[in-house]
């Protein structure tokens, strides 16, 4: 045992440099992995609030279609308050003219003020732009601004919805992701270091008193690659869970919105079997939401009444509910159960996004392996 530690003591630089390469490679992998996932995660979180605003947009446009004027919209403040109740994390929601003058807002002090033009997308201001990417969402002074146009019955822009919320709503989950990555990197580094340390005696040539360099570099490459692959596997699994969780939250928000709309009719005395044109409403939501496969309304006996798409399925649908692929809610009228609503999450849409995550991770892994190879090559030459 003493000889073993003497060997390590006399050749400590190989071990230290190997661990240094591992730390650098893992850090490099972590930075690339987080960067590749950050945009997708941010867009997914922002789309939760955008999807909620789309439902409000439909309600307002439907009223305008039947003759209401945006600047004389009775009851719109109630809609904004309801939106705030359903999306409590937002800072404010306002309705403005295309030029930016705020007509309605949860913050009464903002009414008749003007949204800065640099925050408003050009197309909402009637400007022509050569830039193909003109985002509906912008980050300014620690606040996210999401804009959606409001169109009249002639399909002309008559106003816009502006939802604002703090950047911290996005940053806090991302910080947790970074912390998770750091922990996994530390564990991977520790495991590979222990393996490398325990293998040092196998690398030593007792006849010459030196390490067998070829065997050393082959083993280093093997262990470093193993560490990278383990970390990449954990990253893919973790990002998969996070993305599915976001899809679940977004779908739950749509389900709650539909539940509120349908229960208004039920409370007014309309029988659930006689909901007029509800299938068109379901179809419009499913058409504009790629991660939703179908939306079904069922009676209290779980018999299908209407759906977004006419698909032949067996009811009640119970498979995959635990895996969050199907969300089911209850429709009530005066505290009595009148029916149910089911939303089926599209497996193909999730698989497509997960495939993108996997391809990003594979790309990062290959880049990291090339990086490791280059470092080992220089180590082989100069040490």
Secondary structure, DSSP 8 states (H G I E B T S, - for coil): -HHHHHHHHHTHHHHHHHHHHHHHHHHHHHHHHHHHHHHHHHHHHHHHHHHHHHHHHHHHHHHHHTT--GGG-TTHHHHHHHHHHHSTT-SEEEEE-TTSBEEEESSGGGTT-B--TTTS-GGGGT---S-S---SEEEETTEEEEEEEEE-TTS-EEEEEEEEEETHHHHHHHHHHHHHHHHHHHHHHHHHHHHHHHHHHHHEETTTTEE-HHHHHHHHHHHHHHHHHHHHHHHHHHHHHHHHHHHHHHHHHHHHHHHHHHHHHHHTT--GGG-TTHHHHHHHHHHT-TTEEEEEEEETT--EEEESS-----SS--TTTTTTSEEEEEEEETTEEEEEEEEEE-HHHHHHHHHHHHHHHHHHHHHHHHHHHHHHHHHHHH-
